[in-house]
Amino acid sequence: MTKTTVRVVGHYEVEETPFGRSYKWHPAYVNLRCDCGAELTLSGASTAPLCSRCGTDHSGIINEIQKREDRLGHEVTHPWGYDTQAQAEQHVRDEGAHLEDSPWRYNDITSRGTDEERNVR
């Protein structure tokens, strides 16, 4: 009998930077131990559902992963629209970390004049 050893649900990881954040998608996957003892890692995008050792077809598990990913909520698949509190807290931290004269501040970047006014040649 095939045994699931690890199951990971698809999710985004958030990386915070000064005045911004980026989201990286990590798809769902399952680690399996086949009846023959072989270890397999399958995701919804897996193209090889057969065990390399014994040839057992694990395509049903891939279909299950795809169905589960289709049922993920909008908050999981589009977190940037739901983390407004975290964004507000990050904005306060960033403003405290970067003085008003800092080039990292949005207001300083957008309020600058032309190249001539900044003596850029």
DSSP file (Angstrom, degrees, kcal/mol; ACC not computed):
  #  RESIDUE AA STRUCTURE BP1 BP2  ACC     N-H-->O    O-->H-N    N-H-->O    O-->H-N    TCO  KAPPA ALPHA  PHI   PSI    X-CA   Y-CA   Z-CA
    1    1 A M              0   0    0      0, 0.0     2,-0.2     0, 0.0    32,-0.0   0.000 360.0 360.0 360.0 131.6    0.0    0.0    0.0
    2    2 A T        -     0   0    0     30,-0.0     2,-0.4    34,-0.0    32,-0.2  -0.478 360.0-155.0 -69.2 136.7    1.3    3.4   -1.0
    3    3 A K  E     -A   33   0A   0     30,-2.4    30,-2.7    -2,-0.2     2,-0.5  -0.961  11.2-135.2-121.3 131.4    1.9    5.7    2.1
    4    4 A T  E     +A   32   0A   0     -2,-0.4    28,-0.2    28,-0.2     3,-0.1  -0.721  24.2 174.8 -80.9 125.1    1.9    9.5    2.1
    5    5 A T  E     +     0   0A   0     26,-2.9     2,-0.3    -2,-0.5    27,-0.2   0.759  68.2  15.0-101.3 -31.6    4.9   10.7    4.1
    6    6 A V  E     -A   31   0A   0     25,-1.4    25,-2.7     2,-0.0     2,-0.4  -0.995  58.6-173.9-143.8 137.3    4.5   14.5    3.5
    7    7 A R  E     -A   30   0A   0     -2,-0.3     2,-0.5    23,-0.2    23,-0.2  -0.984   6.7-174.3-132.2 123.0    1.7   16.6    2.2
    8    8 A V  E     -A   29   0A   0     21,-2.8    21,-1.7    -2,-0.4     2,-0.3  -0.971  17.5-139.1-119.8 128.1    2.1   20.3    1.5
    9    9 A V        -     0   0    0     -2,-0.5    17,-0.1    19,-0.2    56,-0.0  -0.610  35.3 -97.1 -82.1 142.5   -0.7   22.6    0.4
   10   10 A G        +     0   0    0     -2,-0.3     2,-0.3    15,-0.0    -1,-0.1  -0.314  60.7 153.6 -58.0 140.2    0.0   25.2   -2.3
   11   11 A H  E     -C   26   0B   0     15,-2.3    15,-3.1    -3,-0.1     2,-0.4  -0.983  41.5-110.5-161.9 164.1    0.8   28.6   -0.7
   12   12 A Y  E     -C   25   0B   0     -2,-0.3     2,-0.4    64,-0.3    13,-0.2  -0.836  21.0-149.4-100.5 142.9    2.6   31.9   -1.2
   13   13 A E  E     -C   24   0B   0     11,-2.4    11,-2.4    -2,-0.4     2,-0.5  -0.937  16.4-140.4-107.1 138.9    5.6   32.9    0.9
   14   14 A V  E     -C   23   0B   0     -2,-0.4     2,-0.5     9,-0.2     9,-0.2  -0.846  11.9-165.4-104.1 130.7    6.0   36.6    1.5
   15   15 A E  E     -C   22   0B   0      7,-2.8     7,-2.4    -2,-0.5     2,-0.4  -0.967  13.9-149.4-114.0 119.5    9.3   38.4    1.4
   16   16 A E  E     +C   21   0B   0     -2,-0.5     5,-0.2     5,-0.2    -2,-0.0  -0.718  19.6 173.0 -92.1 136.8    9.3   41.9    2.9
   17   17 A T  E >   -C   20   0B   0      3,-2.6     3,-2.1    -2,-0.4     2,-0.2  -0.835  52.6 -63.5-127.9 167.4   11.7   44.6    1.6
   18   18 A P  T 3  S-     0   0    0      0, 0.0     3,-0.1     0, 0.0    73,-0.1  -0.380 122.2  -9.4 -56.8 121.8   11.8   48.2    2.5
   19   19 A F  T 3  S+     0   0    0     71,-0.2     2,-0.3    -2,-0.2    72,-0.1   0.775 132.1  54.2  60.1  32.3    8.5   49.7    1.3
   20   20 A G  E <   -C   17   0B   0     -3,-2.1    -3,-2.6    70,-0.1     2,-0.3  -0.990  58.7-150.3-172.6 173.5    7.5   46.6   -0.6
   21   21 A R  E     -C   16   0B   0     -2,-0.3     2,-0.3    -5,-0.2    -5,-0.2  -0.982   8.9-150.6-154.4 150.4    6.9   42.9   -0.5
   22   22 A S  E     -C   15   0B   0     -7,-2.4    -7,-2.8    -2,-0.3     2,-0.5  -0.931  10.1-143.7-124.6 151.9    7.1   40.1   -3.0
   23   23 A Y  E     -C   14   0B   0     -2,-0.3     2,-0.5    -9,-0.2    -9,-0.2  -0.952   9.7-165.9-118.6 129.6    5.1   36.9   -3.2
   24   24 A K  E     -C   13   0B   0    -11,-2.4   -11,-2.4    -2,-0.5     2,-0.3  -0.971  17.7-134.7-119.0 124.7    6.5   33.5   -4.3
   25   25 A W  E     -C   12   0B   0     -2,-0.5   -13,-0.2   -13,-0.2   -15,-0.0  -0.588  15.4-169.1 -80.5 133.6    4.2   30.6   -5.1
   26   26 A H  E     -C   11   0B   0    -15,-3.1   -15,-2.3    -2,-0.3     3,-0.1  -0.960  21.0-139.0-120.1 108.9    5.0   27.2   -3.8
   27   27 A P        -     0   0    0      0, 0.0     2,-0.1     0, 0.0   -19,-0.0  -0.195  25.8 -93.3 -68.7 159.4    2.8   24.6   -5.4
   28   28 A A        +     0   0    0     37,-0.1    16,-0.7   -18,-0.1     2,-0.3  -0.377  50.3 172.9 -67.0 146.9    1.2   21.7   -3.5
   29   29 A Y  E     -AB   8  43A   0    -21,-1.7   -21,-2.8    14,-0.2     2,-0.4  -0.984  22.0-147.3-152.5 163.2    3.2   18.4   -3.5
   30   30 A V  E     -AB   7  42A   0     12,-2.8    12,-2.9    -2,-0.3     2,-0.5  -0.999   7.9-148.2-133.7 132.1    3.1   15.0   -1.8
   31   31 A N  E     -AB   6  41A   0    -25,-2.7   -26,-2.9    -2,-0.4   -25,-1.4  -0.890  27.2-172.4 -96.8 130.6    5.9   12.7   -0.8
   32   32 A L  E     -AB   4  40A   0      8,-3.2     8,-2.3    -2,-0.5     2,-0.6  -0.870  27.1-146.0-123.3 153.8    5.0    9.1   -1.1
   33   33 A R  E     -AB   3  39A   0    -30,-2.7   -30,-2.4    -2,-0.3     6,-0.2  -0.972  30.1-143.7-115.2 112.6    6.5    5.8   -0.3
   34   34 A C    >   -     0   0    0      4,-2.9     3,-1.9    -2,-0.6   -32,-0.0  -0.185  27.2-102.0 -69.0 164.8    5.5    3.3   -2.9
   35   35 A D  T 3  S+     0   0    0      1,-0.3    -1,-0.1     2,-0.1   -33,-0.0   0.817 124.6  55.6 -56.0 -32.3    4.7   -0.4   -2.1
   36   36 A C  T 3  S-     0   0    0      2,-0.1    -1,-0.3     1,-0.0    -2,-0.0   0.538 123.1-105.4 -81.9  -5.4    8.1   -1.3   -3.5
   37   37 A G  S <  S+     0   0    0     -3,-1.9    -2,-0.1     1,-0.3     2,-0.1   0.351  73.3 140.2  99.8  -5.5    9.8    1.1   -1.1
   38   38 A A        -     0   0    0     -5,-0.1    -4,-2.9     1,-0.1     2,-0.4  -0.448  48.6-131.6 -72.6 144.7   10.7    3.8   -3.6
   39   39 A E  E     -B   33   0A   0     -6,-0.2     2,-0.3    -2,-0.1    -6,-0.2  -0.843  28.2-177.7 -97.1 131.9   10.3    7.5   -2.5
   40   40 A L  E     -B   32   0A   0     -8,-2.3    -8,-3.2    -2,-0.4     2,-0.5  -0.963  19.7-155.1-128.9 146.3    8.4    9.8   -4.9
   41   41 A T  E     -B   31   0A   0     -2,-0.3     2,-0.4   -10,-0.2   -10,-0.2  -0.986  22.2-177.7-118.6 119.4    7.6   13.5   -4.9
   42   42 A L  E     +B   30   0A   0    -12,-2.9   -12,-2.8    -2,-0.5     2,-0.2  -0.928   7.1 176.4-120.9 141.2    4.5   14.3   -6.9
   43   43 A S  E >   -B   29   0A   0     -2,-0.4     3,-1.5   -14,-0.2   -14,-0.2  -0.769  49.9 -93.9-128.3 177.4    2.8   17.7   -7.6
   44   44 A G  T 3  S+     0   0    0    -16,-0.7   -15,-0.1     1,-0.3    22,-0.1   0.719 127.0  50.5 -65.2 -20.0   -0.1   18.8   -9.7
   45   45 A A  T 3  S+     0   0    0     21,-0.0    -1,-0.3     2,-0.0    17,-0.0   0.356  79.9 131.3 -98.4   4.1    2.4   19.5  -12.5
   46   46 A S    <   -     0   0    0     -3,-1.5    -4,-0.1     1,-0.1    16,-0.0  -0.325  35.1-173.3 -61.0 136.1    4.1   16.1  -12.4
   47   47 A T  S    S+     0   0    0      1,-0.2    -1,-0.1     2,-0.0    -5,-0.0   0.504  72.3  61.8-107.1  -8.3    4.4   14.5  -15.8
   48   48 A A        +     0   0    0      1,-0.1    -1,-0.2    10,-0.0     4,-0.1  -0.773  51.9 164.6-121.6  86.0    5.7   11.1  -14.6
   49   49 A P        +     0   0    0      0, 0.0     9,-2.7     0, 0.0     2,-0.3   0.499  49.0  98.7 -80.6  -0.7    3.1    9.4  -12.4
   50   50 A L  B    S-D   57   0C   0      7,-0.2     2,-0.3     8,-0.1     7,-0.2  -0.668  80.4-115.4 -91.5 140.8    4.8    6.0  -12.7
   51   51 A C     >  -     0   0    0      5,-2.2     4,-1.5    -2,-0.3    -1,-0.1  -0.542  19.4-143.3 -67.6 131.8    7.1    4.7  -10.0
   52   52 A S  T  4 S+     0   0    0     -2,-0.3    -1,-0.1     1,-0.2    -2,-0.0   0.731  95.8  45.5 -72.0 -21.1   10.6    4.3  -11.6
   53   53 A R  T  4 S+     0   0    0      3,-0.1    -1,-0.2     1,-0.0    -2,-0.0   0.921 132.8   8.6 -88.2 -49.0   11.3    1.1   -9.7
   54   54 A C  T  4 S-     0   0    0      2,-0.1    -2,-0.2   -16,-0.0    -1,-0.0   0.567  91.6-120.6-114.4 -10.7    8.1   -0.9  -10.1
   55   55 A G     <  +     0   0    0     -4,-1.5    -3,-0.1     1,-0.2     2,-0.1   0.563  49.8 163.0  84.7   7.9    6.0    1.0  -12.6
   56   56 A T        -     0   0    0     -6,-0.1    -5,-2.2     1,-0.1     2,-0.6  -0.392  39.6-123.8 -62.7 135.9    3.0    1.6  -10.4
   57   57 A D  B     +D   50   0C   0     -7,-0.2     3,-0.2     1,-0.1    -7,-0.2  -0.736  31.9 174.8 -87.1 119.8    0.7    4.4  -11.8
   58   58 A H    >>  +     0   0    0     -9,-2.7     4,-1.2    -2,-0.6     3,-0.9   0.011  40.8 120.2-110.5  25.2    0.2    7.2   -9.2
   59   59 A S  H 3>  +     0   0    0      1,-0.3     4,-2.3     2,-0.2     5,-0.2   0.771  66.6  65.6 -64.7 -25.6   -1.8    9.5  -11.6
   60   60 A G  H 3> S+     0   0    0     -3,-0.2     4,-1.9     1,-0.2    -1,-0.3   0.870 100.3  50.7 -62.2 -36.1   -4.8    9.4   -9.2
   61   61 A I  H <> S+     0   0    0     -3,-0.9     4,-2.2     2,-0.2    -1,-0.2   0.896 108.4  51.4 -68.9 -40.1   -2.7   11.2   -6.6
   62   62 A I  H  X S+     0   0    0     -4,-1.2     4,-2.3     1,-0.2    -2,-0.2   0.916 109.6  50.6 -62.2 -42.7   -1.7   13.8   -9.1
   63   63 A N  H  X S+     0   0    0     -4,-2.3     4,-2.3     1,-0.2    -1,-0.2   0.890 108.8  52.0 -61.6 -39.2   -5.4   14.3  -10.0
   64   64 A E  H  X S+     0   0    0     -4,-1.9     4,-2.4     2,-0.2    -2,-0.2   0.908 108.9  50.0 -63.5 -42.2   -6.3   14.7   -6.3
   65   65 A I  H  X S+     0   0    0     -4,-2.2     4,-2.4     1,-0.2    -2,-0.2   0.925 110.7  49.8 -62.0 -44.4   -3.6   17.4   -5.9
   66   66 A Q  H  X S+     0   0    0     -4,-2.3     4,-1.9     1,-0.2    -2,-0.2   0.903 110.6  49.6 -62.5 -41.6   -4.9   19.3   -8.9
   67   67 A K  H  X S+     0   0    0     -4,-2.3     4,-1.1     1,-0.2    -1,-0.2   0.908 110.9  49.7 -64.0 -41.5   -8.5   19.1   -7.5
   68   68 A R  H  < S+     0   0    0     -4,-2.4     3,-0.5     1,-0.2     4,-0.3   0.901 109.7  50.8 -64.6 -40.0   -7.4   20.4   -4.1
   69   69 A E  H >< S+     0   0    0     -4,-2.4     3,-1.0     1,-0.2    -1,-0.2   0.861 106.3  55.8 -66.2 -33.7   -5.5   23.3   -5.7
   70   70 A D  H 3< S+     0   0    0     -4,-1.9    -1,-0.2     1,-0.2    -2,-0.2   0.783 107.2  50.9 -66.1 -25.9   -8.6   24.2   -7.7
   71   71 A R  T 3< S+     0   0    0     -4,-1.1    -1,-0.2    -3,-0.5    -2,-0.2   0.416  79.6 123.3 -93.7   1.1  -10.5   24.4   -4.4
   72   72 A L    <   -     0   0    0     -3,-1.0    -3,-0.0    -4,-0.3     5,-0.0  -0.372  67.9-108.7 -62.2 141.2   -8.1   26.7   -2.7
   73   73 A G    >>  -     0   0    0      1,-0.1     4,-2.0    -2,-0.0     3,-0.7  -0.223  20.8-111.2 -70.3 160.5   -9.7   29.9   -1.5
   74   74 A H  H 3> S+     0   0    0      1,-0.2     4,-2.0     2,-0.2    -1,-0.1   0.833 117.2  59.9 -60.5 -33.9   -9.2   33.3   -3.1
   75   75 A E  H 34 S+     0   0    0      1,-0.2    -1,-0.2     2,-0.2     7,-0.2   0.836 108.0  44.8 -65.5 -32.3   -7.3   34.4    0.1
   76   76 A V  H <4 S+     0   0    0     -3,-0.7   -64,-0.3     1,-0.2    -2,-0.2   0.888 118.8  40.8 -76.9 -40.9   -4.8   31.7   -0.4
   77   77 A T  H  < S+     0   0    0     -4,-2.0    -2,-0.2     1,-0.2    -3,-0.2   0.653 129.1  29.1 -85.8 -15.1   -4.2   32.2   -4.1
   78   78 A H    ><  +     0   0    0     -4,-2.0     3,-1.4    -5,-0.2    -1,-0.2  -0.461  68.3 157.5-138.2  64.0   -4.3   36.0   -4.0
   79   79 A P  G >>  +     0   0    0      0, 0.0     3,-2.0     0, 0.0     4,-1.0   0.744  61.8  76.3 -66.6 -23.0   -3.0   37.0   -0.5
   80   80 A W  G 34 S+     0   0    0      1,-0.3     7,-0.1     2,-0.2    -5,-0.1   0.717  93.1  53.4 -64.1 -19.3   -1.9   40.5   -1.5
   81   81 A G  G <4 S+     0   0    0     -3,-1.4    -1,-0.3     1,-0.1     3,-0.2   0.522 112.9  42.9 -88.5  -5.4   -5.5   41.6   -1.4
   82   82 A Y  T <4 S+     0   0    0     -3,-2.0     3,-0.3    -4,-0.2    -2,-0.2   0.484  92.9  75.0-119.7  -6.5   -6.1   40.4    2.1
   83   83 A D     X  +     0   0    0     -4,-1.0     4,-2.4     1,-0.2     5,-0.2  -0.170  49.9 132.0-104.0  43.1   -3.1   41.4    4.1
   84   84 A T  H  > S+     0   0    0      1,-0.2     4,-2.4     2,-0.2    -1,-0.2   0.852  72.3  53.6 -62.8 -35.3   -3.9   45.1    4.5
   85   85 A Q  H  > S+     0   0    0     -3,-0.3     4,-2.4     2,-0.2    -1,-0.2   0.931 110.4  46.7 -65.0 -44.6   -3.2   45.1    8.2
   86   86 A A  H  > S+     0   0    0      1,-0.2     4,-2.3     2,-0.2    -2,-0.2   0.885 112.1  51.4 -64.1 -38.1    0.3   43.5    7.6
   87   87 A Q  H  X S+     0   0    0     -4,-2.4     4,-2.3     2,-0.2    -2,-0.2   0.905 109.9  49.1 -65.3 -40.9    0.9   46.1    4.9
   88   88 A A  H  X S+     0   0    0     -4,-2.4     4,-2.0     2,-0.2    -2,-0.2   0.909 111.7  48.8 -64.7 -41.8    0.0   49.0    7.2
   89   89 A E  H  X S+     0   0    0     -4,-2.4     4,-2.2     1,-0.2    -2,-0.2   0.900 111.3  49.9 -64.8 -39.9    2.2   47.6    9.9
   90   90 A Q  H  X S+     0   0    0     -4,-2.3     4,-2.9     1,-0.2     5,-0.2   0.904 107.8  54.2 -64.6 -40.0    5.1   47.3    7.5
   91   91 A H  H  X S+     0   0    0     -4,-2.3     4,-2.4     1,-0.2    -2,-0.2   0.912 108.7  48.4 -60.5 -43.1    4.6   50.8    6.2
   92   92 A V  H  X S+     0   0    0     -4,-2.0     4,-1.9     2,-0.2    -1,-0.2   0.920 113.1  48.0 -63.5 -43.9    4.9   52.2    9.8
   93   93 A R  H  X S+     0   0    0     -4,-2.2     4,-1.7     1,-0.2    -2,-0.2   0.920 112.7  48.6 -61.9 -43.9    8.1   50.1   10.4
   94   94 A D  H  X S+     0   0    0     -4,-2.9     4,-1.6     1,-0.2    -2,-0.2   0.900 110.1  50.3 -65.7 -40.9    9.6   51.3    7.1
   95   95 A E  H  < S+     0   0    0     -4,-2.4    -1,-0.2     1,-0.2    -2,-0.2   0.877 111.7  49.1 -65.3 -35.8    8.8   54.9    7.8
   96   96 A G  H  < S+     0   0    0     -4,-1.9    -1,-0.2     1,-0.2    -2,-0.2   0.820 112.6  48.0 -70.6 -30.4   10.4   54.6   11.2
   97   97 A A  H  < S+     0   0    0     -4,-1.7     2,-0.5     1,-0.2    -2,-0.2   0.721 111.0  52.9 -83.2 -22.3   13.5   53.0    9.8
   98   98 A H  S  < S-     0   0    0     -4,-1.6    -1,-0.2    -5,-0.1     0, 0.0  -0.953  82.5-134.3-122.6 116.6   14.0   55.5    7.0
   99   99 A L    >   -     0   0    0     -2,-0.5     3,-1.7     1,-0.1     6,-0.2  -0.099  31.7-102.1 -61.4 164.0   14.2   59.2    7.7
  100  100 A E  T 3  S+     0   0    0      1,-0.3    -1,-0.1     4,-0.1     5,-0.1   0.779 123.0  54.1 -62.3 -26.1   12.3   61.7    5.6
  101  101 A D  T 3  S+     0   0    0      3,-0.0    -1,-0.3     7,-0.0    -2,-0.1   0.557  84.4 114.2 -82.9  -7.4   15.5   62.6    3.7
  102  102 A S    X   -     0   0    0     -3,-1.7     3,-1.5     1,-0.1     6,-0.3  -0.370  69.3-136.8 -68.0 138.0   16.2   59.0    2.9
  103  103 A P  T 3  S+     0   0    0      0, 0.0    -1,-0.1     0, 0.0     6,-0.1   0.622 101.6  70.3 -68.5 -10.2   16.1   58.0   -0.8
  104  104 A W  T 3  S+     0   0    0     -5,-0.1     2,-0.3     4,-0.1    -4,-0.1   0.648  77.9  96.5 -79.6 -14.0   14.2   54.9    0.2
  105  105 A R  S <> S-     0   0    0     -3,-1.5     4,-1.8    -6,-0.2     3,-0.4  -0.589  72.8-141.3 -78.8 134.6   11.2   57.0    1.1
  106  106 A Y  H  > S+     0   0    0     -2,-0.3     4,-2.8     1,-0.2     5,-0.3   0.896 100.7  57.6 -60.0 -41.1    8.5   57.1   -1.6
  107  107 A N  H  > S+     0   0    0      1,-0.2     4,-1.2     2,-0.2    -1,-0.2   0.843 107.6  47.8 -63.6 -31.2    7.8   60.8   -0.9
  108  108 A D  H  > S+     0   0    0     -3,-0.4     4,-0.5    -6,-0.3    -1,-0.2   0.875 113.0  47.9 -74.4 -36.9   11.4   61.7   -1.6
  109  109 A I  H >< S+     0   0    0     -4,-1.8     3,-0.5     1,-0.2    -2,-0.2   0.925 118.3  38.8 -69.2 -44.3   11.6   59.7   -4.8
  110  110 A T  H 3< S+     0   0    0     -4,-2.8    -1,-0.2     1,-0.2    -2,-0.2   0.690 112.0  56.8 -83.3 -17.6    8.4   61.1   -6.3
  111  111 A S  H 3< S+     0   0    0     -4,-1.2    -1,-0.2    -5,-0.3    -2,-0.2   0.497  79.8 111.9 -93.7  -2.4    8.8   64.6   -5.1
  112  112 A R    <<  -     0   0    0     -4,-0.5     3,-0.1    -3,-0.5     6,-0.0  -0.344  60.9-133.2 -69.7 153.0   12.1   65.3   -6.7
  113  113 A G        -     0   0    0      1,-0.2    -1,-0.1     2,-0.1     5,-0.0   0.166  43.3 -48.7 -85.6-154.2   12.3   67.7   -9.6
  114  114 A T     >  -     0   0    0      1,-0.1     4,-1.2     5,-0.0    -1,-0.2  -0.197  58.1 -99.2 -75.3 171.1   14.0   67.4  -12.9
  115  115 A D  T  4>S+     0   0    0      1,-0.2     5,-2.6     2,-0.2     3,-0.2   0.866 124.3  56.6 -58.6 -36.7   17.5   66.3  -13.5
  116  116 A E  T >45S+     0   0    0      1,-0.2     3,-1.3     3,-0.2    -1,-0.2   0.903 104.1  51.3 -63.0 -41.5   18.6   69.9  -13.8
  117  117 A E  T 345S+     0   0    0      1,-0.3    -1,-0.2    -3,-0.2    -2,-0.2   0.778 111.2  48.4 -67.5 -26.0   17.1   70.8  -10.4
  118  118 A R  T 3<5S-     0   0    0     -4,-1.2    -1,-0.3    -3,-0.2    -2,-0.2   0.353 112.8-119.3 -95.2   5.6   19.1   67.9   -8.8
  119  119 A N  T < 5 +     0   0    0     -3,-1.3     2,-0.5    -4,-0.2    -3,-0.2   0.862  57.5 157.2  59.0  38.9   22.3   69.0  -10.5
  120  120 A V      <       0   0    0     -5,-2.6    -1,-0.2     1,-0.1    -2,-0.1  -0.831 360.0 360.0 -94.6 129.3   22.6   65.7  -12.4
  121  121 A R              0   0    0     -2,-0.5    -1,-0.1    -3,-0.1    -5,-0.0   0.368 360.0 360.0-125.3 360.0   24.7   65.9  -15.5
